[in-house]
Structures are given as C-alpha cells and as structure tokens.
Amino acid sequence: MDPHGLKQASHAWNVKITQRLGFGPSKSGSSLFIRQDRNEPVRILLYVDYYVVTSVDLVKSGRVKSKLT
C-alpha cells in the first residue's frame, strides 16, 4: 500500500467533512466530527475510509450519509 495515498485520503475526507458539510473537529479526537443542528448534534466518526454517522434524527443522519458517498 502507498502510505502517501492514505495521507491524501485522510486530507480529502477532512476537507469534505469540515468545509463542504460544515462539521467541526471534536475536542476528544481527530477522527470525530460534530455539527450542531438546532439542538441535536450530528456526529461522524471516521477511520481510514470507513465512517459512522450518528444522530437521534434518522432523516438528518441519512442526508449526511448520502452526501458522504
């Protein structure tokens, strides 16, 4: 595997999540991103090319997932 490719992929995810989708980095770790929508946070946990989106609102989490693919 090309380690530089992995670094570039990480940077691309970071740009997409923070700049395009408006999420901010978490204070608790570099792989957790949070966006506050009204009173309900939406969270993305990112590991290499895998992610988990969490929210109480399934519609919001579905929208975020569709923008990540």
N, CA, C and O atoms as CSV, one atom per row, in Angstrom:
chain,resi,resn,atom,element,x,y,z
A,1,MET,N,N,0.833,-1.197,0.000
A,1,MET,CA,C,0.000,0.000,0.000
A,1,MET,C,C,0.870,1.250,0.000
A,1,MET,O,O,1.984,1.252,0.523
A,2,ASP,N,N,0.354,2.276,-0.578
A,2,ASP,CA,C,1.050,3.556,-0.646
A,2,ASP,C,C,0.676,4.410,0.561
A,2,ASP,O,O,-0.469,4.853,0.653
A,3,PRO,N,N,1.599,4.657,1.488
A,3,PRO,CA,C,1.254,5.453,2.661
A,3,PRO,C,C,0.886,6.884,2.313
A,3,PRO,O,O,0.121,7.521,3.037
A,4,HIS,N,N,1.416,7.393,1.225
A,4,HIS,CA,C,1.068,8.763,0.826
A,4,HIS,C,C,-0.383,8.840,0.359
A,4,HIS,O,O,-1.061,9.842,0.584
A,5,GLY,N,N,-0.849,7.791,-0.283
A,5,GLY,CA,C,-2.250,7.743,-0.706
A,5,GLY,C,C,-3.188,7.774,0.484
A,5,GLY,O,O,-4.238,8.414,0.435
A,6,LEU,N,N,-2.814,7.086,1.554
A,6,LEU,CA,C,-3.635,7.100,2.762
A,6,LEU,C,C,-3.670,8.485,3.387
A,6,LEU,O,O,-4.711,8.922,3.876
A,7,LYS,N,N,-2.531,9.178,3.371
A,7,LYS,CA,C,-2.494,10.535,3.925
A,7,LYS,C,C,-3.370,11.468,3.096
A,7,LYS,O,O,-4.079,12.311,3.646
A,8,GLN,N,N,-3.323,11.318,1.787
A,8,GLN,CA,C,-4.139,12.170,0.918
A,8,GLN,C,C,-5.620,11.868,1.103
A,8,GLN,O,O,-6.445,12.781,1.068
A,9,ALA,N,N,-5.966,10.602,1.297
A,9,ALA,CA,C,-7.363,10.232,1.518
A,9,ALA,C,C,-7.871,10.850,2.803
A,9,ALA,O,O,-8.997,11.346,2.859
A,10,SER,N,N,-7.047,10.821,3.832
A,10,SER,CA,C,-7.426,11.418,5.110
A,10,SER,C,C,-7.684,12.916,4.955
A,10,SER,O,O,-8.651,13.453,5.495
A,11,HIS,N,N,-6.811,13.569,4.217
A,11,HIS,CA,C,-6.974,15.009,3.979
A,11,HIS,C,C,-8.248,15.288,3.181
A,11,HIS,O,O,-8.971,16.241,3.474
A,12,ALA,N,N,-8.518,14.468,2.186
A,12,ALA,CA,C,-9.727,14.654,1.370
A,12,ALA,C,C,-10.986,14.501,2.215
A,12,ALA,O,O,-11.925,15.284,2.077
A,13,TRP,N,N,-11.010,13.486,3.098
A,13,TRP,CA,C,-12.162,13.325,3.996
A,13,TRP,C,C,-12.294,14.535,4.907
A,13,TRP,O,O,-13.397,15.037,5.122
A,14,ASN,N,N,-11.178,15.002,5.441
A,14,ASN,CA,C,-11.197,16.151,6.334
A,14,ASN,C,C,-11.806,17.373,5.656
A,14,ASN,O,O,-12.650,18.055,6.236
A,15,VAL,N,N,-11.379,17.645,4.437
A,15,VAL,CA,C,-11.900,18.791,3.677
A,15,VAL,C,C,-13.396,18.620,3.423
A,15,VAL,O,O,-14.175,19.552,3.623
A,16,LYS,N,N,-13.788,17.439,2.987
A,16,LYS,CA,C,-15.197,17.198,2.671
A,16,LYS,C,C,-16.078,17.381,3.906
A,16,LYS,O,O,-17.131,18.015,3.829
A,17,ILE,N,N,-15.653,16.834,5.031
A,17,ILE,CA,C,-16.475,16.880,6.248
A,17,ILE,C,C,-16.513,18.279,6.846
A,17,ILE,O,O,-17.572,18.733,7.279
A,18,THR,N,N,-15.382,18.970,6.879
A,18,THR,CA,C,-15.358,20.286,7.529
A,18,THR,C,C,-15.831,21.408,6.615
A,18,THR,O,O,-16.665,22.219,7.018
A,19,GLN,N,N,-15.316,21.468,5.397
A,19,GLN,CA,C,-15.635,22.598,4.526
A,19,GLN,C,C,-16.951,22.425,3.776
A,19,GLN,O,O,-17.736,23.369,3.683
A,20,ARG,N,N,-17.199,21.251,3.248
A,20,ARG,CA,C,-18.420,21.054,2.458
A,20,ARG,C,C,-19.651,20.806,3.318
A,20,ARG,O,O,-20.737,21.305,3.020
A,21,LEU,N,N,-19.478,20.033,4.387
A,21,LEU,CA,C,-20.639,19.643,5.191
A,21,LEU,C,C,-20.791,20.456,6.473
A,21,LEU,O,O,-21.805,20.330,7.159
A,22,GLY,N,N,-19.816,21.277,6.808
A,22,GLY,CA,C,-19.935,22.172,7.950
A,22,GLY,C,C,-19.732,21.536,9.320
A,22,GLY,O,O,-20.203,22.071,10.323
A,23,PHE,N,N,-19.044,20.414,9.377
A,23,PHE,CA,C,-18.751,19.780,10.655
A,23,PHE,C,C,-17.464,20.360,11.218
A,23,PHE,O,O,-16.593,20.813,10.475
A,24,GLY,N,N,-17.357,20.340,12.534
A,24,GLY,CA,C,-16.140,20.783,13.190
A,24,GLY,C,C,-15.470,19.621,13.884
A,24,GLY,O,O,-16.125,18.642,14.244
A,25,PRO,N,N,-14.156,19.725,14.075
A,25,PRO,CA,C,-13.456,18.644,14.769
A,25,PRO,C,C,-13.843,18.608,16.242
A,25,PRO,O,O,-14.134,19.638,16.850
A,26,SER,N,N,-13.839,17.430,16.788
A,26,SER,CA,C,-14.148,17.243,18.199
A,26,SER,C,C,-12.906,17.514,19.041
A,26,SER,O,O,-11.780,17.357,18.571
A,27,LYS,N,N,-13.120,17.918,20.280
A,27,LYS,CA,C,-12.006,18.103,21.200
A,27,LYS,C,C,-11.474,16.764,21.699
A,27,LYS,O,O,-10.353,16.687,22.201
A,28,SER,N,N,-12.271,15.716,21.564
A,28,SER,CA,C,-11.889,14.425,22.127
A,28,SER,C,C,-11.090,13.537,21.171
A,28,SER,O,O,-10.576,12.502,21.594
A,29,GLY,N,N,-10.975,13.908,19.912
A,29,GLY,CA,C,-10.202,13.080,18.993
A,29,GLY,C,C,-10.258,13.598,17.574
A,29,GLY,O,O,-11.211,14.274,17.185
A,30,SER,N,N,-9.238,13.280,16.807
A,30,SER,CA,C,-9.146,13.799,15.436
A,30,SER,C,C,-10.032,13.048,14.454
A,30,SER,O,O,-10.175,13.472,13.307
A,31,SER,N,N,-10.626,11.946,14.882
A,31,SER,CA,C,-11.472,11.180,13.968
A,31,SER,C,C,-12.963,11.406,14.214
A,31,SER,O,O,-13.800,10.793,13.553
A,32,LEU,N,N,-13.296,12.284,15.162
A,32,LEU,CA,C,-14.702,12.574,15.477
A,32,LEU,C,C,-15.019,14.006,15.067
A,32,LEU,O,O,-14.311,14.944,15.435
A,33,PHE,N,N,-16.098,14.160,14.294
A,33,PHE,CA,C,-16.542,15.469,13.819
A,33,PHE,C,C,-17.980,15.679,14.270
A,33,PHE,O,O,-18.776,14.741,14.281
A,34,ILE,N,N,-18.311,16.918,14.643
A,34,ILE,CA,C,-19.640,17.216,15.175
A,34,ILE,C,C,-20.196,18.456,14.488
A,34,ILE,O,O,-19.480,19.428,14.248
A,35,ARG,N,N,-21.490,18.401,14.178
A,35,ARG,CA,C,-22.214,19.572,13.687
A,35,ARG,C,C,-23.470,19.694,14.521
A,35,ARG,O,O,-24.221,18.729,14.667
A,36,GLN,N,N,-23.699,20.868,15.066
A,36,GLN,CA,C,-24.870,21.116,15.888
A,36,GLN,C,C,-26.006,21.597,14.984
A,36,GLN,O,O,-25.941,22.703,14.449
A,37,ASP,N,N,-27.032,20.790,14.811
A,37,ASP,CA,C,-28.216,21.164,14.032
A,37,ASP,C,C,-29.351,21.454,15.007
A,37,ASP,O,O,-29.906,20.555,15.639
A,38,ARG,N,N,-29.674,22.731,15.104
A,38,ARG,CA,C,-30.648,23.189,16.105
A,38,ARG,C,C,-30.174,22.726,17.468
A,38,ARG,O,O,-29.112,23.165,17.909
A,39,ASN,N,N,-30.891,21.878,18.145
A,39,ASN,CA,C,-30.443,21.401,19.458
A,39,ASN,C,C,-29.899,19.982,19.410
A,39,ASN,O,O,-29.520,19.427,20.441
A,40,GLU,N,N,-29.859,19.397,18.229
A,40,GLU,CA,C,-29.454,17.993,18.109
A,40,GLU,C,C,-28.145,17.863,17.343
A,40,GLU,O,O,-28.083,18.232,16.171
A,41,PRO,N,N,-27.097,17.346,17.979
A,41,PRO,CA,C,-25.839,17.176,17.253
A,41,PRO,C,C,-25.881,15.985,16.297
A,41,PRO,O,O,-26.552,14.985,16.549
A,42,VAL,N,N,-25.151,16.121,15.202
A,42,VAL,CA,C,-24.917,15.026,14.276
A,42,VAL,C,C,-23.419,14.754,14.353
A,42,VAL,O,O,-22.613,15.684,14.315
A,43,ARG,N,N,-23.047,13.485,14.460
A,43,ARG,CA,C,-21.644,13.128,14.629
A,43,ARG,C,C,-21.178,12.190,13.511
A,43,ARG,O,O,-21.922,11.331,13.038
A,44,ILE,N,N,-19.937,12.386,13.112
A,44,ILE,CA,C,-19.299,11.475,12.158
A,44,ILE,C,C,-18.026,10.960,12.819
A,44,ILE,O,O,-17.171,11.739,13.241
A,45,LEU,N,N,-17.917,9.661,12.902
A,45,LEU,CA,C,-16.693,9.025,13.368
A,45,LEU,C,C,-16.017,8.422,12.146
A,45,LEU,O,O,-16.608,7.596,11.450
A,46,LEU,N,N,-14.795,8.829,11.887
A,46,LEU,CA,C,-14.090,8.457,10.670
A,46,LEU,C,C,-12.852,7.634,11.008
A,46,LEU,O,O,-12.073,8.000,11.887
A,47,TYR,N,N,-12.679,6.520,10.302
A,47,TYR,CA,C,-11.475,5.702,10.423
A,47,TYR,C,C,-11.070,5.237,9.029
A,47,TYR,O,O,-11.767,4.430,8.415
A,48,VAL,N,N,-9.963,5.737,8.537
A,48,VAL,CA,C,-9.450,5.493,7.193
A,48,VAL,C,C,-10.561,5.793,6.182
A,48,VAL,O,O,-10.887,6.963,5.980
A,49,ASP,N,N,-11.151,4.786,5.542
A,49,ASP,CA,C,-12.230,5.017,4.576
A,49,ASP,C,C,-13.585,4.549,5.088
A,49,ASP,O,O,-14.516,4.373,4.302
A,50,TYR,N,N,-13.701,4.348,6.377
A,50,TYR,CA,C,-14.962,3.903,6.979
A,50,TYR,C,C,-15.496,5.008,7.875
A,50,TYR,O,O,-14.730,5.742,8.499
A,51,TYR,N,N,-16.801,5.119,7.933
A,51,TYR,CA,C,-17.383,6.145,8.793
A,51,TYR,C,C,-18.676,5.643,9.414
A,51,TYR,O,O,-19.322,4.723,8.913
A,52,VAL,N,N,-19.030,6.284,10.528
A,52,VAL,CA,C,-20.301,6.046,11.208
A,52,VAL,C,C,-20.925,7.410,11.430
A,52,VAL,O,O,-20.262,8.323,11.923
A,53,VAL,N,N,-22.190,7.559,11.072
A,53,VAL,CA,C,-22.918,8.800,11.301
A,53,VAL,C,C,-23.968,8.529,12.357
A,53,VAL,O,O,-24.736,7.573,12.247
A,54,THR,N,N,-24.005,9.373,13.391
A,54,THR,CA,C,-24.996,9.199,14.444
A,54,THR,C,C,-25.793,10.471,14.657
A,54,THR,O,O,-25.270,11.582,14.570
A,55,SER,N,N,-27.062,10.282,14.936
A,55,SER,CA,C,-27.978,11.372,15.272
A,55,SER,C,C,-29.267,10.734,15.771
A,55,SER,O,O,-29.600,9.613,15.387
A,56,VAL,N,N,-29.979,11.436,16.612
A,56,VAL,CA,C,-31.293,10.962,17.036
A,56,VAL,C,C,-32.268,11.027,15.864
A,56,VAL,O,O,-33.180,10.208,15.754
A,57,ASP,N,N,-32.062,12.006,14.997
A,57,ASP,CA,C,-32.918,12.210,13.830
A,57,ASP,C,C,-32.395,11.369,12.660
A,57,ASP,O,O,-31.354,11.688,12.085
A,58,LEU,N,N,-33.098,10.318,12.316
A,58,LEU,CA,C,-32.665,9.421,11.244
A,58,LEU,C,C,-32.642,10.104,9.883
A,58,LEU,O,O,-31.830,9.746,9.030
A,59,VAL,N,N,-33.505,11.068,9.669
A,59,VAL,CA,C,-33.523,11.788,8.396
A,59,VAL,C,C,-32.228,12.592,8.240
A,59,VAL,O,O,-31.618,12.591,7.170
A,60,LYS,N,N,-31.812,13.277,9.310
A,60,LYS,CA,C,-30.566,14.053,9.256
A,60,LYS,C,C,-29.366,13.152,9.007
A,60,LYS,O,O,-28.511,13.466,8.179
A,61,SER,N,N,-29.300,12.039,9.719
A,61,SER,CA,C,-28.155,11.141,9.532
A,61,SER,C,C,-28.177,10.557,8.121
A,61,SER,O,O,-27.119,10.365,7.523
A,62,GLY,N,N,-29.342,10.275,7.588
A,62,GLY,CA,C,-29.443,9.778,6.215
A,62,GLY,C,C,-28.979,10.780,5.188
A,62,GLY,O,O,-28.329,10.418,4.207
A,63,ARG,N,N,-29.309,12.046,5.408
A,63,ARG,CA,C,-28.865,13.107,4.494
A,63,ARG,C,C,-27.337,13.228,4.495
A,63,ARG,O,O,-26.706,13.353,3.446
A,64,VAL,N,N,-26.764,13.187,5.700
A,64,VAL,CA,C,-25.312,13.286,5.806
A,64,VAL,C,C,-24.656,12.097,5.122
A,64,VAL,O,O,-23.676,12.268,4.396
A,65,LYS,N,N,-25.174,10.904,5.340
A,65,LYS,CA,C,-24.621,9.703,4.696
A,65,LYS,C,C,-24.673,9.814,3.179
A,65,LYS,O,O,-23.723,9.431,2.496
A,66,SER,N,N,-25.763,10.329,2.656
A,66,SER,CA,C,-25.888,10.439,1.198
A,66,SER,C,C,-24.882,11.451,0.632
A,66,SER,O,O,-24.444,11.308,-0.510
A,67,LYS,N,N,-24.518,12.455,1.408
A,67,LYS,CA,C,-23.528,13.442,0.944
A,67,LYS,C,C,-22.095,12.927,1.060
A,67,LYS,O,O,-21.190,13.456,0.416
A,68,LEU,N,N,-21.890,11.904,1.873
A,68,LEU,CA,C,-20.554,11.350,2.040
A,68,LEU,C,C,-20.212,10.328,0.959
A,68,LEU,O,O,-19.037,10.031,0.741
A,69,THR,N,N,-21.211,9.795,0.290
A,69,THR,CA,C,-20.938,8.770,-0.716
A,69,THR,C,C,-20.833,9.364,-2.101
A,69,THR,O,O,-20.606,8.637,-3.068
